Amino acid sequence: MTSSREFQLAGFLFAIGSAASFALSGIFASALITAGWSPGAAATARIGLAALVLLVPTLLMLRGSWPRVRGAWGSVVLFGVLAVVVPQLCFFIAIQFIPPSLALLIEFLGPVLLVFYLWARTRVAPSWLTLLGAALALLGLLAISGLALGGGLHPLGILFGLFAAVGLASYFVLAARVDHGIAPLPFTGLGLAVAAVILVIASATGLLPFVATSAPTLIGGVEVPSWAAVAGMVLVSTVLAYLLGVVAARRLGATLASFTAYSESLFGIVWTILLLSILPTGMQWLGAALIIAGVVTVKLGELRASRIRSRQARRITEEDPLVLP
């Protein structure tokens, strides 16, 4: 029992570390963009270099499994485009107009968008708890945008933040698929490689503006070389964040690990205050609280529905032992 609790505690700590690492991406990217980098250059550097770092372990883990990879090429490509390129690029564009912490909060509306997507697809209405969470999250978006007061944040920042939320919702859908039989780390490595190829081609052809400078960046009031900001974004906010997330998911399971990952939005606010000295307004604090409460409520609704389905399956099995759950 003790070893099992220690195993779970370690998984929880890994998940928290992953969330904190992911949340730093906005800080590094914001510093690079302020120093003259284009969002496309920041996204390409982050994904391309991270794919190179994960290339060796991905190839080692895929030895003898290439027929399986060929069968899963559709899932890999969709993951690279929808779950990596769209959220990363749109998030980096959003933080040109709004603070990273607020862009991250808007991006984390992804699970709420996923609820409405599944509702439309399955024609099965979600529980009242899930709908309550969705309403809270949407009210939070309204509050942090400042629309309720007639002013507020730049509409392009909100728009691209919502595009990033769509990408995050796609990430949850595609990452949850296990029918292809590829382990999380090599699947992530392949997805990053696909995304890197797309971003490099788009940048090389001029479709995606690519501007990178050697000008120093400013992080937490300290001037650091641009390569240091890039290294932090790649190694800490991408490679380390993904690896810790994979380990956490294996220890906690996908449901609990994804629930813990929502602490990333909280870390986004903390890093923005500590390193950028940007304090949200009172209304934006309220909006942040509503979004976090909404996302947590949505997740609680999903867990409650899952328990109800499990009890119904057990009841059917008990009433008719010939029926498999």
Summary of the structure (lengths in Angstrom):
residues: 325
radius of gyration: 20.4
end to end distance: 28.6
largest distance: 71.1
contacts: 1157
relative contact order: 0.20
helix: 78%
strand: 2%
